[in-house]
Amino acid sequence: MKRNYVTVTVVLLYSVLYGCATEPAQQQGVEIPTGVGEQLLWSSASERPTWAMEEPEASSGVMSFVGLSGNMATERLSRDDARRDAINNVVAYMGTLAKDKFERARVSFGLESSVVDPTTSSREFEKQLAVNIANRVKSKKWYSEKWQTETGIAYRTFLLSEVPVQALDESYRNMATDMARKAEQRANDEADQLAKAQAEKAADFWKQVKEQGLVE
């Protein structure tokens, strides 16, 4: 009887220890998902901040974006990667927003996609934005984690960044100005009256897009 009691006790103790060992890494009750063979070794704050998972939003003339690094060998590399990701997120998000505005404006103008293509136009905007916006994205808050993974030590960093709405709108208006100028040039060069009228209408379209701006 005594032997059975000892056996049951050992099994229960093993179960408790095994259960604790396989729980997701936590900090003050905030669960941090882990992958197979991963263990959180260190973090720069007592818990993962709520802003790390927030969607882009605008407030007081500023838009906030979050960048997340990949698994990097050093914390510095992870911070650089998080910043690159934040800038890419700015460009991708604003490009999608611009494409939607282009499409709605094109329909209201009654223009064919062959005259104004929202997809091509939004890509052009993204190219210009990527060049112009890098220095305007400001690092607001950092949060880093150090992990033991199956392949070694890895750092992951989250960055809360901010970019002035004015800077985003400025790139948008500059792009619309360029597109309007190109459309006007096409109108001047066209001999065909129908094509000339379409180009003139496209020029008017881009002038209105410029006046409306990007972020309402």
Buried (B, 14 or more C-beta within 10 A) or exposed (E): EEEEEEEEEEEEEEEEEEEEEEEEBEBEEEEBEBEEEBEBEEBEEEBBBEBEEEEBEEEEEBBBBBBBBEBBEEBEBBBBBBBBBBBBBBBBBBBEBBBEBBBEBBEEBEBEEEBBBBEEBBEBBBEBBBEBBBEBBEBBBBBBBBBBBEEEEBBBBBBBBBBBBEBBBBBBBBBBBBBBEBBBEBBEEBEEEEBBEBBBBBBBBBBBBBEBBBBE
